[in-house]
Amino acid sequence: MNKPILYMLIISTILISGCVSTVNPVDPSGIIVNVNPIEIKEFQEQDIAVNVMNNATAAIDSVSVSSFDPFLILNGGSVNIPARTDKPSSVVLNAKVSAPGFKDVTNTTTLTISYSSGTDKKGNPYIKTKSVPVQTLVLPDAKLQFVGFVKGLNNLSDAEVNAWQASKGDNVTISFSVKNDGKTIIEANTTQVYVEMGTQRMGSTSSLTIRNAMAKGGTSNTLGLQIQVPKDAPNGETEVIVTLKMGDKILDSQTLKFNVRL
């Protein structure tokens, strides 16, 4: 073999051995992500489940939740998802998140997953992302406290009890206050307390609006609500349910025991 041909063979061998072909990554349009609506109190932790489906003909690896601002991702694993066969390959990806303040979140938050797929000219995998909107609701961390029966609206500062007995036609008084266990100010006139009988025929329903703002650790005044026992109420036992709400969302609830005597 003459030298020119030998040199060309050596050069060709070097070029071929040094070349790495690229593999195109799976496009985000081939990834389907679903997350159920999230409801959580501010600065509390919650596990979320992210359903990820791979509708592409190539596998995706190291799939993880990469961002969920303004939520904080505390921990979460990663999974590999094989390529679609006769139907998309589906995996549930779990992550734990911590909520921000309840005023820092809109009704929709963007969750982003990342995954590796394909390879570049150096053999390194491409890192791609897929973002989806998630319906989110963060509530204030407010709770009822000192809930119980007292003799009347002039006795709200008396020691409350959690069981009471009354006659038909009587007015029954429940005292309570509200505490902000969160970090964000709860504005005045944004929360309400409802008192209702577990058995509707044994008493009316009553409600009021909390009229003072509460910062971290703040409380409302000691308040009271009355419900009237109908004159034709059946005698016996039922519950009195005291519920703290913001709009139609329940923040806290406590149950008392009540008895209508003959």
ROBAZA-849448 format. One record per residue (C-alpha): residue number from 1; chain; x, y, z. Coordinates in pm, whole numbers. Example, Ala and Ser with C-alpha at 12.3 -4.5 7.8 and 13.67 -1.06 7.14 Angstrom:
% ROBAZA-849448
<rec><nr>1</nr><kette>A</kette><xx>1230</xx><yy>-450</yy><zz>780</zz></rec>
<rec><nr>2</nr><kette>A</kette><xx>1367</xx><yy>-106</yy><zz>714</zz></rec>
This chain:
% ROBAZA-849448
<rec><nr>1</nr><kette>A</kette><xx>0</xx><yy>0</yy><zz>0</zz></rec>
<rec><nr>2</nr><kette>A</kette><xx>146</xx><yy>335</yy><zz>-99</zz></rec>
<rec><nr>3</nr><kette>A</kette><xx>195</xx><yy>608</yy><zz>158</zz></rec>
<rec><nr>4</nr><kette>A</kette><xx>-79</xx><yy>856</yy><zz>39</zz></rec>
<rec><nr>5</nr><kette>A</kette><xx>-346</xx><yy>587</yy><zz>69</zz></rec>
<rec><nr>6</nr><kette>A</kette><xx>-212</xx><yy>481</yy><zz>412</zz></rec>
<rec><nr>7</nr><kette>A</kette><xx>-223</xx><yy>840</yy><zz>540</zz></rec>
<rec><nr>8</nr><kette>A</kette><xx>-582</xx><yy>883</yy><zz>421</zz></rec>
<rec><nr>9</nr><kette>A</kette><xx>-691</xx><yy>566</yy><zz>600</zz></rec>
<rec><nr>10</nr><kette>A</kette><xx>-528</xx><yy>683</yy><zz>925</zz></rec>
<rec><nr>11</nr><kette>A</kette><xx>-692</xx><yy>1026</yy><zz>905</zz></rec>
<rec><nr>12</nr><kette>A</kette><xx>-1032</xx><yy>871</yy><zz>829</zz></rec>
<rec><nr>13</nr><kette>A</kette><xx>-1001</xx><yy>637</yy><zz>1128</zz></rec>
<rec><nr>14</nr><kette>A</kette><xx>-918</xx><yy>930</yy><zz>1361</zz></rec>
<rec><nr>15</nr><kette>A</kette><xx>-1213</xx><yy>1137</yy><zz>1235</zz></rec>
<rec><nr>16</nr><kette>A</kette><xx>-1459</xx><yy>851</yy><zz>1267</zz></rec>
<rec><nr>17</nr><kette>A</kette><xx>-1345</xx><yy>750</yy><zz>1617</zz></rec>
<rec><nr>18</nr><kette>A</kette><xx>-1364</xx><yy>1112</yy><zz>1744</zz></rec>
<rec><nr>19</nr><kette>A</kette><xx>-1717</xx><yy>1183</yy><zz>1618</zz></rec>
<rec><nr>20</nr><kette>A</kette><xx>-2016</xx><yy>1144</yy><zz>1855</zz></rec>
<rec><nr>21</nr><kette>A</kette><xx>-2359</xx><yy>1158</yy><zz>1693</zz></rec>
<rec><nr>22</nr><kette>A</kette><xx>-2630</xx><yy>1367</yy><zz>1861</zz></rec>
<rec><nr>23</nr><kette>A</kette><xx>-2966</xx><yy>1227</yy><zz>1980</zz></rec>
<rec><nr>24</nr><kette>A</kette><xx>-3257</xx><yy>1470</yy><zz>1974</zz></rec>
<rec><nr>25</nr><kette>A</kette><xx>-3426</xx><yy>1527</yy><zz>2312</zz></rec>
<rec><nr>26</nr><kette>A</kette><xx>-3794</xx><yy>1462</yy><zz>2378</zz></rec>
<rec><nr>27</nr><kette>A</kette><xx>-3986</xx><yy>1782</yy><zz>2312</zz></rec>
<rec><nr>28</nr><kette>A</kette><xx>-4186</xx><yy>1917</yy><zz>2610</zz></rec>
<rec><nr>29</nr><kette>A</kette><xx>-4501</xx><yy>1890</yy><zz>2396</zz></rec>
<rec><nr>30</nr><kette>A</kette><xx>-4469</xx><yy>1513</yy><zz>2433</zz></rec>
<rec><nr>31</nr><kette>A</kette><xx>-4482</xx><yy>1535</yy><zz>2814</zz></rec>
<rec><nr>32</nr><kette>A</kette><xx>-4818</xx><yy>1561</yy><zz>2992</zz></rec>
<rec><nr>33</nr><kette>A</kette><xx>-4821</xx><yy>1689</yy><zz>3352</zz></rec>
<rec><nr>34</nr><kette>A</kette><xx>-5124</xx><yy>1696</yy><zz>3584</zz></rec>
<rec><nr>35</nr><kette>A</kette><xx>-5144</xx><yy>1825</yy><zz>3942</zz></rec>
<rec><nr>36</nr><kette>A</kette><xx>-5462</xx><yy>1833</yy><zz>4152</zz></rec>
<rec><nr>37</nr><kette>A</kette><xx>-5568</xx><yy>2168</yy><zz>4301</zz></rec>
<rec><nr>38</nr><kette>A</kette><xx>-5378</xx><yy>2251</yy><zz>4620</zz></rec>
<rec><nr>39</nr><kette>A</kette><xx>-5531</xx><yy>2402</yy><zz>4936</zz></rec>
<rec><nr>40</nr><kette>A</kette><xx>-5299</xx><yy>2471</yy><zz>5229</zz></rec>
<rec><nr>41</nr><kette>A</kette><xx>-5252</xx><yy>2712</yy><zz>5519</zz></rec>
<rec><nr>42</nr><kette>A</kette><xx>-4965</xx><yy>2958</yy><zz>5502</zz></rec>
<rec><nr>43</nr><kette>A</kette><xx>-4615</xx><yy>2833</yy><zz>5591</zz></rec>
<rec><nr>44</nr><kette>A</kette><xx>-4738</xx><yy>2479</yy><zz>5642</zz></rec>
<rec><nr>45</nr><kette>A</kette><xx>-4596</xx><yy>2175</yy><zz>5462</zz></rec>
<rec><nr>46</nr><kette>A</kette><xx>-4781</xx><yy>1941</yy><zz>5232</zz></rec>
<rec><nr>47</nr><kette>A</kette><xx>-4703</xx><yy>1646</yy><zz>5007</zz></rec>
<rec><nr>48</nr><kette>A</kette><xx>-4813</xx><yy>1687</yy><zz>4648</zz></rec>
<rec><nr>49</nr><kette>A</kette><xx>-4846</xx><yy>1428</yy><zz>4374</zz></rec>
<rec><nr>50</nr><kette>A</kette><xx>-4746</xx><yy>1520</yy><zz>4019</zz></rec>
<rec><nr>51</nr><kette>A</kette><xx>-4865</xx><yy>1283</yy><zz>3747</zz></rec>
<rec><nr>52</nr><kette>A</kette><xx>-4620</xx><yy>1280</yy><zz>3455</zz></rec>
<rec><nr>53</nr><kette>A</kette><xx>-4697</xx><yy>1099</yy><zz>3130</zz></rec>
<rec><nr>54</nr><kette>A</kette><xx>-4442</xx><yy>1042</yy><zz>2856</zz></rec>
<rec><nr>55</nr><kette>A</kette><xx>-4617</xx><yy>1035</yy><zz>2519</zz></rec>
<rec><nr>56</nr><kette>A</kette><xx>-4291</xx><yy>1029</yy><zz>2320</zz></rec>
<rec><nr>57</nr><kette>A</kette><xx>-4117</xx><yy>734</yy><zz>2157</zz></rec>
<rec><nr>58</nr><kette>A</kette><xx>-3800</xx><yy>791</yy><zz>2363</zz></rec>
<rec><nr>59</nr><kette>A</kette><xx>-3745</xx><yy>760</yy><zz>2738</zz></rec>
<rec><nr>60</nr><kette>A</kette><xx>-3692</xx><yy>1055</yy><zz>2970</zz></rec>
<rec><nr>61</nr><kette>A</kette><xx>-3470</xx><yy>1037</yy><zz>3278</zz></rec>
<rec><nr>62</nr><kette>A</kette><xx>-3414</xx><yy>1221</yy><zz>3609</zz></rec>
<rec><nr>63</nr><kette>A</kette><xx>-3765</xx><yy>1369</yy><zz>3606</zz></rec>
<rec><nr>64</nr><kette>A</kette><xx>-3810</xx><yy>1597</yy><zz>3909</zz></rec>
<rec><nr>65</nr><kette>A</kette><xx>-3999</xx><yy>1904</yy><zz>4030</zz></rec>
<rec><nr>66</nr><kette>A</kette><xx>-3757</xx><yy>2190</yy><zz>3970</zz></rec>
<rec><nr>67</nr><kette>A</kette><xx>-3965</xx><yy>2494</yy><zz>4071</zz></rec>
<rec><nr>68</nr><kette>A</kette><xx>-4304</xx><yy>2590</yy><zz>4211</zz></rec>
<rec><nr>69</nr><kette>A</kette><xx>-4263</xx><yy>2958</yy><zz>4300</zz></rec>
<rec><nr>70</nr><kette>A</kette><xx>-4356</xx><yy>3107</yy><zz>4540</zz></rec>
<rec><nr>71</nr><kette>A</kette><xx>-4383</xx><yy>2768</yy><zz>4715</zz></rec>
<rec><nr>72</nr><kette>A</kette><xx>-4061</xx><yy>2624</yy><zz>4859</zz></rec>
<rec><nr>73</nr><kette>A</kette><xx>-3971</xx><yy>2271</yy><zz>4749</zz></rec>
<rec><nr>74</nr><kette>A</kette><xx>-3846</xx><yy>2089</yy><zz>5060</zz></rec>
<rec><nr>75</nr><kette>A</kette><xx>-3771</xx><yy>1753</yy><zz>4905</zz></rec>
<rec><nr>76</nr><kette>A</kette><xx>-3867</xx><yy>1535</yy><zz>4614</zz></rec>
<rec><nr>77</nr><kette>A</kette><xx>-3718</xx><yy>1245</yy><zz>4429</zz></rec>
<rec><nr>78</nr><kette>A</kette><xx>-3658</xx><yy>1186</yy><zz>4062</zz></rec>
<rec><nr>79</nr><kette>A</kette><xx>-3787</xx><yy>913</yy><zz>3834</zz></rec>
<rec><nr>80</nr><kette>A</kette><xx>-3711</xx><yy>768</yy><zz>3493</zz></rec>
<rec><nr>81</nr><kette>A</kette><xx>-4005</xx><yy>724</yy><zz>3256</zz></rec>
<rec><nr>82</nr><kette>A</kette><xx>-3984</xx><yy>477</yy><zz>2965</zz></rec>
<rec><nr>83</nr><kette>A</kette><xx>-4097</xx><yy>558</yy><zz>2615</zz></rec>
<rec><nr>84</nr><kette>A</kette><xx>-4458</xx><yy>527</yy><zz>2508</zz></rec>
<rec><nr>85</nr><kette>A</kette><xx>-4560</xx><yy>183</yy><zz>2383</zz></rec>
<rec><nr>86</nr><kette>A</kette><xx>-4927</xx><yy>133</yy><zz>2298</zz></rec>
<rec><nr>87</nr><kette>A</kette><xx>-5017</xx><yy>413</yy><zz>2544</zz></rec>
<rec><nr>88</nr><kette>A</kette><xx>-4825</xx><yy>686</yy><zz>2730</zz></rec>
<rec><nr>89</nr><kette>A</kette><xx>-4600</xx><yy>576</yy><zz>3016</zz></rec>
<rec><nr>90</nr><kette>A</kette><xx>-4721</xx><yy>732</yy><zz>3342</zz></rec>
<rec><nr>91</nr><kette>A</kette><xx>-4544</xx><yy>786</yy><zz>3674</zz></rec>
<rec><nr>92</nr><kette>A</kette><xx>-4649</xx><yy>971</yy><zz>3992</zz></rec>
<rec><nr>93</nr><kette>A</kette><xx>-4378</xx><yy>1205</yy><zz>4113</zz></rec>
<rec><nr>94</nr><kette>A</kette><xx>-4401</xx><yy>1302</yy><zz>4482</zz></rec>
<rec><nr>95</nr><kette>A</kette><xx>-4267</xx><yy>1622</yy><zz>4636</zz></rec>
<rec><nr>96</nr><kette>A</kette><xx>-4307</xx><yy>1808</yy><zz>4966</zz></rec>
<rec><nr>97</nr><kette>A</kette><xx>-4367</xx><yy>2183</yy><zz>4952</zz></rec>
<rec><nr>98</nr><kette>A</kette><xx>-4397</xx><yy>2467</yy><zz>5202</zz></rec>
<rec><nr>99</nr><kette>A</kette><xx>-4653</xx><yy>2740</yy><zz>5143</zz></rec>
<rec><nr>100</nr><kette>A</kette><xx>-4576</xx><yy>3113</yy><zz>5138</zz></rec>
<rec><nr>101</nr><kette>A</kette><xx>-4788</xx><yy>3379</yy><zz>5308</zz></rec>
<rec><nr>102</nr><kette>A</kette><xx>-5152</xx><yy>3364</yy><zz>5206</zz></rec>
<rec><nr>103</nr><kette>A</kette><xx>-5136</xx><yy>3707</yy><zz>5042</zz></rec>
<rec><nr>104</nr><kette>A</kette><xx>-4838</xx><yy>3606</yy><zz>4824</zz></rec>
<rec><nr>105</nr><kette>A</kette><xx>-5023</xx><yy>3360</yy><zz>4601</zz></rec>
<rec><nr>106</nr><kette>A</kette><xx>-5265</xx><yy>3409</yy><zz>4316</zz></rec>
<rec><nr>107</nr><kette>A</kette><xx>-5528</xx><yy>3154</yy><zz>4221</zz></rec>
<rec><nr>108</nr><kette>A</kette><xx>-5289</xx><yy>2992</yy><zz>3974</zz></rec>
<rec><nr>109</nr><kette>A</kette><xx>-4922</xx><yy>2902</yy><zz>4030</zz></rec>
<rec><nr>110</nr><kette>A</kette><xx>-4675</xx><yy>2758</yy><zz>3777</zz></rec>
<rec><nr>111</nr><kette>A</kette><xx>-4512</xx><yy>2423</yy><zz>3850</zz></rec>
<rec><nr>112</nr><kette>A</kette><xx>-4208</xx><yy>2320</yy><zz>3645</zz></rec>
<rec><nr>113</nr><kette>A</kette><xx>-4055</xx><yy>1977</yy><zz>3604</zz></rec>
<rec><nr>114</nr><kette>A</kette><xx>-3713</xx><yy>1908</yy><zz>3451</zz></rec>
<rec><nr>115</nr><kette>A</kette><xx>-3590</xx><yy>1598</yy><zz>3273</zz></rec>
<rec><nr>116</nr><kette>A</kette><xx>-3288</xx><yy>1474</yy><zz>3080</zz></rec>
<rec><nr>117</nr><kette>A</kette><xx>-3325</xx><yy>1338</yy><zz>2730</zz></rec>
<rec><nr>118</nr><kette>A</kette><xx>-3112</xx><yy>1287</yy><zz>2420</zz></rec>
<rec><nr>119</nr><kette>A</kette><xx>-2741</xx><yy>1374</yy><zz>2395</zz></rec>
<rec><nr>120</nr><kette>A</kette><xx>-2535</xx><yy>1654</yy><zz>2244</zz></rec>
<rec><nr>121</nr><kette>A</kette><xx>-2213</xx><yy>1620</yy><zz>2037</zz></rec>
<rec><nr>122</nr><kette>A</kette><xx>-2011</xx><yy>1563</yy><zz>2354</zz></rec>
<rec><nr>123</nr><kette>A</kette><xx>-2241</xx><yy>1286</yy><zz>2477</zz></rec>
<rec><nr>124</nr><kette>A</kette><xx>-2399</xx><yy>1501</yy><zz>2749</zz></rec>
<rec><nr>125</nr><kette>A</kette><xx>-2777</xx><yy>1473</yy><zz>2801</zz></rec>
<rec><nr>126</nr><kette>A</kette><xx>-3000</xx><yy>1767</yy><zz>2720</zz></rec>
<rec><nr>127</nr><kette>A</kette><xx>-3191</xx><yy>1913</yy><zz>3018</zz></rec>
<rec><nr>128</nr><kette>A</kette><xx>-3544</xx><yy>2019</yy><zz>2925</zz></rec>
<rec><nr>129</nr><kette>A</kette><xx>-3834</xx><yy>2163</yy><zz>3126</zz></rec>
<rec><nr>130</nr><kette>A</kette><xx>-4212</xx><yy>2150</yy><zz>3115</zz></rec>
<rec><nr>131</nr><kette>A</kette><xx>-4431</xx><yy>2404</yy><zz>3299</zz></rec>
<rec><nr>132</nr><kette>A</kette><xx>-4802</xx><yy>2376</yy><zz>3384</zz></rec>
<rec><nr>133</nr><kette>A</kette><xx>-5048</xx><yy>2596</yy><zz>3576</zz></rec>
<rec><nr>134</nr><kette>A</kette><xx>-5172</xx><yy>2461</yy><zz>3911</zz></rec>
<rec><nr>135</nr><kette>A</kette><xx>-5483</xx><yy>2586</yy><zz>4089</zz></rec>
<rec><nr>136</nr><kette>A</kette><xx>-5364</xx><yy>2692</yy><zz>4435</zz></rec>
<rec><nr>137</nr><kette>A</kette><xx>-5526</xx><yy>2840</yy><zz>4744</zz></rec>
<rec><nr>138</nr><kette>A</kette><xx>-5325</xx><yy>2947</yy><zz>5050</zz></rec>
<rec><nr>139</nr><kette>A</kette><xx>-5532</xx><yy>3031</yy><zz>5358</zz></rec>
<rec><nr>140</nr><kette>A</kette><xx>-5444</xx><yy>3222</yy><zz>5675</zz></rec>
<rec><nr>141</nr><kette>A</kette><xx>-5348</xx><yy>3010</yy><zz>5976</zz></rec>
<rec><nr>142</nr><kette>A</kette><xx>-5627</xx><yy>3128</yy><zz>6206</zz></rec>
<rec><nr>143</nr><kette>A</kette><xx>-5791</xx><yy>2923</yy><zz>6480</zz></rec>
<rec><nr>144</nr><kette>A</kette><xx>-6080</xx><yy>2942</yy><zz>6724</zz></rec>
<rec><nr>145</nr><kette>A</kette><xx>-5992</xx><yy>2958</yy><zz>7093</zz></rec>
<rec><nr>146</nr><kette>A</kette><xx>-6177</xx><yy>2959</yy><zz>7427</zz></rec>
<rec><nr>147</nr><kette>A</kette><xx>-6490</xx><yy>2819</yy><zz>7264</zz></rec>
<rec><nr>148</nr><kette>A</kette><xx>-6776</xx><yy>2720</yy><zz>7495</zz></rec>
<rec><nr>149</nr><kette>A</kette><xx>-7112</xx><yy>2795</yy><zz>7653</zz></rec>
<rec><nr>150</nr><kette>A</kette><xx>-7168</xx><yy>3084</yy><zz>7897</zz></rec>
<rec><nr>151</nr><kette>A</kette><xx>-7481</xx><yy>3212</yy><zz>8074</zz></rec>
<rec><nr>152</nr><kette>A</kette><xx>-7539</xx><yy>3510</yy><zz>7846</zz></rec>
<rec><nr>153</nr><kette>A</kette><xx>-7390</xx><yy>3789</yy><zz>7637</zz></rec>
<rec><nr>154</nr><kette>A</kette><xx>-7309</xx><yy>3979</yy><zz>7958</zz></rec>
<rec><nr>155</nr><kette>A</kette><xx>-7100</xx><yy>3684</yy><zz>8079</zz></rec>
<rec><nr>156</nr><kette>A</kette><xx>-6854</xx><yy>3643</yy><zz>7792</zz></rec>
<rec><nr>157</nr><kette>A</kette><xx>-6554</xx><yy>3667</yy><zz>8025</zz></rec>
<rec><nr>158</nr><kette>A</kette><xx>-6679</xx><yy>3379</yy><zz>8240</zz></rec>
<rec><nr>159</nr><kette>A</kette><xx>-6513</xx><yy>3039</yy><zz>8216</zz></rec>
<rec><nr>160</nr><kette>A</kette><xx>-6670</xx><yy>2858</yy><zz>7921</zz></rec>
<rec><nr>161</nr><kette>A</kette><xx>-6790</xx><yy>2495</yy><zz>7929</zz></rec>
<rec><nr>162</nr><kette>A</kette><xx>-6817</xx><yy>2251</yy><zz>7640</zz></rec>
<rec><nr>163</nr><kette>A</kette><xx>-7153</xx><yy>2096</yy><zz>7735</zz></rec>
<rec><nr>164</nr><kette>A</kette><xx>-7485</xx><yy>2267</yy><zz>7808</zz></rec>
<rec><nr>165</nr><kette>A</kette><xx>-7847</xx><yy>2188</yy><zz>7882</zz></rec>
<rec><nr>166</nr><kette>A</kette><xx>-8140</xx><yy>2419</yy><zz>7809</zz></rec>
<rec><nr>167</nr><kette>A</kette><xx>-8518</xx><yy>2418</yy><zz>7785</zz></rec>
<rec><nr>168</nr><kette>A</kette><xx>-8731</xx><yy>2468</yy><zz>7477</zz></rec>
<rec><nr>169</nr><kette>A</kette><xx>-8763</xx><yy>2837</yy><zz>7392</zz></rec>
<rec><nr>170</nr><kette>A</kette><xx>-8435</xx><yy>2934</yy><zz>7568</zz></rec>
<rec><nr>171</nr><kette>A</kette><xx>-8155</xx><yy>3140</yy><zz>7418</zz></rec>
<rec><nr>172</nr><kette>A</kette><xx>-7816</xx><yy>2969</yy><zz>7432</zz></rec>
<rec><nr>173</nr><kette>A</kette><xx>-7493</xx><yy>3174</yy><zz>7430</zz></rec>
<rec><nr>174</nr><kette>A</kette><xx>-7158</xx><yy>3057</yy><zz>7290</zz></rec>
<rec><nr>175</nr><kette>A</kette><xx>-6842</xx><yy>3260</yy><zz>7352</zz></rec>
<rec><nr>176</nr><kette>A</kette><xx>-6516</xx><yy>3242</yy><zz>7155</zz></rec>
<rec><nr>177</nr><kette>A</kette><xx>-6224</xx><yy>3437</yy><zz>7019</zz></rec>
<rec><nr>178</nr><kette>A</kette><xx>-5997</xx><yy>3399</yy><zz>6716</zz></rec>
<rec><nr>179</nr><kette>A</kette><xx>-5616</xx><yy>3384</yy><zz>6708</zz></rec>
<rec><nr>180</nr><kette>A</kette><xx>-5380</xx><yy>3437</yy><zz>6415</zz></rec>
<rec><nr>181</nr><kette>A</kette><xx>-5124</xx><yy>3154</yy><zz>6436</zz></rec>
<rec><nr>182</nr><kette>A</kette><xx>-4972</xx><yy>3258</yy><zz>6103</zz></rec>
<rec><nr>183</nr><kette>A</kette><xx>-4730</xx><yy>3535</yy><zz>6010</zz></rec>
<rec><nr>184</nr><kette>A</kette><xx>-4941</xx><yy>3748</yy><zz>5776</zz></rec>
<rec><nr>185</nr><kette>A</kette><xx>-5187</xx><yy>4014</yy><zz>5892</zz></rec>
<rec><nr>186</nr><kette>A</kette><xx>-5549</xx><yy>3905</yy><zz>5867</zz></rec>
<rec><nr>187</nr><kette>A</kette><xx>-5742</xx><yy>4218</yy><zz>5778</zz></rec>
<rec><nr>188</nr><kette>A</kette><xx>-6056</xx><yy>4331</yy><zz>5956</zz></rec>
<rec><nr>189</nr><kette>A</kette><xx>-6390</xx><yy>4209</yy><zz>5820</zz></rec>
<rec><nr>190</nr><kette>A</kette><xx>-6240</xx><yy>3919</yy><zz>5622</zz></rec>
<rec><nr>191</nr><kette>A</kette><xx>-6324</xx><yy>3624</yy><zz>5850</zz></rec>
<rec><nr>192</nr><kette>A</kette><xx>-6656</xx><yy>3508</yy><zz>5990</zz></rec>
<rec><nr>193</nr><kette>A</kette><xx>-6772</xx><yy>3276</yy><zz>6268</zz></rec>
<rec><nr>194</nr><kette>A</kette><xx>-7084</xx><yy>3060</yy><zz>6229</zz></rec>
<rec><nr>195</nr><kette>A</kette><xx>-7271</xx><yy>2876</yy><zz>6504</zz></rec>
<rec><nr>196</nr><kette>A</kette><xx>-7526</xx><yy>2611</yy><zz>6411</zz></rec>
<rec><nr>197</nr><kette>A</kette><xx>-7703</xx><yy>2315</yy><zz>6566</zz></rec>
<rec><nr>198</nr><kette>A</kette><xx>-7615</xx><yy>1972</yy><zz>6437</zz></rec>
<rec><nr>199</nr><kette>A</kette><xx>-7990</xx><yy>1903</yy><zz>6431</zz></rec>
<rec><nr>200</nr><kette>A</kette><xx>-8156</xx><yy>2203</yy><zz>6268</zz></rec>
<rec><nr>201</nr><kette>A</kette><xx>-8492</xx><yy>2158</yy><zz>6445</zz></rec>
<rec><nr>202</nr><kette>A</kette><xx>-8318</xx><yy>2207</yy><zz>6780</zz></rec>
<rec><nr>203</nr><kette>A</kette><xx>-8184</xx><yy>2558</yy><zz>6721</zz></rec>
<rec><nr>204</nr><kette>A</kette><xx>-8126</xx><yy>2848</yy><zz>6487</zz></rec>
<rec><nr>205</nr><kette>A</kette><xx>-7805</xx><yy>2946</yy><zz>6306</zz></rec>
<rec><nr>206</nr><kette>A</kette><xx>-7611</xx><yy>3260</yy><zz>6392</zz></rec>
<rec><nr>207</nr><kette>A</kette><xx>-7299</xx><yy>3432</yy><zz>6258</zz></rec>
<rec><nr>208</nr><kette>A</kette><xx>-7082</xx><yy>3741</yy><zz>6287</zz></rec>
<rec><nr>209</nr><kette>A</kette><xx>-6781</xx><yy>3901</yy><zz>6118</zz></rec>
<rec><nr>210</nr><kette>A</kette><xx>-6450</xx><yy>3948</yy><zz>6301</zz></rec>
<rec><nr>211</nr><kette>A</kette><xx>-6409</xx><yy>4325</yy><zz>6290</zz></rec>
<rec><nr>212</nr><kette>A</kette><xx>-6049</xx><yy>4372</yy><zz>6409</zz></rec>
<rec><nr>213</nr><kette>A</kette><xx>-5728</xx><yy>4301</yy><zz>6219</zz></rec>
<rec><nr>214</nr><kette>A</kette><xx>-5485</xx><yy>4044</yy><zz>6363</zz></rec>
<rec><nr>215</nr><kette>A</kette><xx>-5110</xx><yy>4037</yy><zz>6309</zz></rec>
<rec><nr>216</nr><kette>A</kette><xx>-4888</xx><yy>3738</yy><zz>6399</zz></rec>
<rec><nr>217</nr><kette>A</kette><xx>-5001</xx><yy>3608</yy><zz>6739</zz></rec>
<rec><nr>218</nr><kette>A</kette><xx>-5289</xx><yy>3857</yy><zz>6747</zz></rec>
<rec><nr>219</nr><kette>A</kette><xx>-5636</xx><yy>3774</yy><zz>6873</zz></rec>
<rec><nr>220</nr><kette>A</kette><xx>-5986</xx><yy>3907</yy><zz>6834</zz></rec>
<rec><nr>221</nr><kette>A</kette><xx>-6199</xx><yy>4032</yy><zz>7117</zz></rec>
<rec><nr>222</nr><kette>A</kette><xx>-6392</xx><yy>3773</yy><zz>7317</zz></rec>
<rec><nr>223</nr><kette>A</kette><xx>-6720</xx><yy>3753</yy><zz>7129</zz></rec>
<rec><nr>224</nr><kette>A</kette><xx>-7051</xx><yy>3579</yy><zz>7165</zz></rec>
<rec><nr>225</nr><kette>A</kette><xx>-7335</xx><yy>3445</yy><zz>6954</zz></rec>
<rec><nr>226</nr><kette>A</kette><xx>-7678</xx><yy>3330</yy><zz>7058</zz></rec>
<rec><nr>227</nr><kette>A</kette><xx>-7898</xx><yy>3061</yy><zz>6912</zz></rec>
<rec><nr>228</nr><kette>A</kette><xx>-8259</xx><yy>3009</yy><zz>7008</zz></rec>
<rec><nr>229</nr><kette>A</kette><xx>-8409</xx><yy>2671</yy><zz>7090</zz></rec>
<rec><nr>230</nr><kette>A</kette><xx>-8753</xx><yy>2648</yy><zz>6923</zz></rec>
<rec><nr>231</nr><kette>A</kette><xx>-9050</xx><yy>2592</yy><zz>7151</zz></rec>
<rec><nr>232</nr><kette>A</kette><xx>-9137</xx><yy>2281</yy><zz>6953</zz></rec>
<rec><nr>233</nr><kette>A</kette><xx>-8781</xx><yy>2143</yy><zz>6946</zz></rec>
<rec><nr>234</nr><kette>A</kette><xx>-8745</xx><yy>1770</yy><zz>7015</zz></rec>
<rec><nr>235</nr><kette>A</kette><xx>-8576</xx><yy>1689</yy><zz>7343</zz></rec>
<rec><nr>236</nr><kette>A</kette><xx>-8247</xx><yy>1504</yy><zz>7347</zz></rec>
<rec><nr>237</nr><kette>A</kette><xx>-7884</xx><yy>1553</yy><zz>7245</zz></rec>
<rec><nr>238</nr><kette>A</kette><xx>-7720</xx><yy>1722</yy><zz>6948</zz></rec>
<rec><nr>239</nr><kette>A</kette><xx>-7399</xx><yy>1909</yy><zz>6864</zz></rec>
<rec><nr>240</nr><kette>A</kette><xx>-7332</xx><yy>2278</yy><zz>6837</zz></rec>
<rec><nr>241</nr><kette>A</kette><xx>-7080</xx><yy>2340</yy><zz>6560</zz></rec>
<rec><nr>242</nr><kette>A</kette><xx>-6867</xx><yy>2656</yy><zz>6571</zz></rec>
<rec><nr>243</nr><kette>A</kette><xx>-6689</xx><yy>2728</yy><zz>6242</zz></rec>
<rec><nr>244</nr><kette>A</kette><xx>-6435</xx><yy>2993</yy><zz>6144</zz></rec>
<rec><nr>245</nr><kette>A</kette><xx>-6438</xx><yy>3080</yy><zz>5774</zz></rec>
<rec><nr>246</nr><kette>A</kette><xx>-6280</xx><yy>3310</yy><zz>5520</zz></rec>
<rec><nr>247</nr><kette>A</kette><xx>-6538</xx><yy>3334</yy><zz>5245</zz></rec>
<rec><nr>248</nr><kette>A</kette><xx>-6657</xx><yy>2979</yy><zz>5187</zz></rec>
<rec><nr>249</nr><kette>A</kette><xx>-6332</xx><yy>2820</yy><zz>5308</zz></rec>
<rec><nr>250</nr><kette>A</kette><xx>-6319</xx><yy>2664</yy><zz>5656</zz></rec>
<rec><nr>251</nr><kette>A</kette><xx>-6019</xx><yy>2773</yy><zz>5865</zz></rec>
<rec><nr>252</nr><kette>A</kette><xx>-6114</xx><yy>2593</yy><zz>6188</zz></rec>
<rec><nr>253</nr><kette>A</kette><xx>-6407</xx><yy>2420</yy><zz>6355</zz></rec>
<rec><nr>254</nr><kette>A</kette><xx>-6498</xx><yy>2302</yy><zz>6704</zz></rec>
<rec><nr>255</nr><kette>A</kette><xx>-6793</xx><yy>2097</yy><zz>6829</zz></rec>
<rec><nr>256</nr><kette>A</kette><xx>-6979</xx><yy>2134</yy><zz>7159</zz></rec>
<rec><nr>257</nr><kette>A</kette><xx>-7236</xx><yy>1907</yy><zz>7325</zz></rec>
<rec><nr>258</nr><kette>A</kette><xx>-7590</xx><yy>2031</yy><zz>7374</zz></rec>
<rec><nr>259</nr><kette>A</kette><xx>-7903</xx><yy>1884</yy><zz>7532</zz></rec>
<rec><nr>260</nr><kette>A</kette><xx>-8264</xx><yy>1998</yy><zz>7513</zz></rec>
<rec><nr>261</nr><kette>A</kette><xx>-8446</xx><yy>1890</yy><zz>7826</zz></rec>
<rec><nr>262</nr><kette>A</kette><xx>-8818</xx><yy>1818</yy><zz>7865</zz></rec>
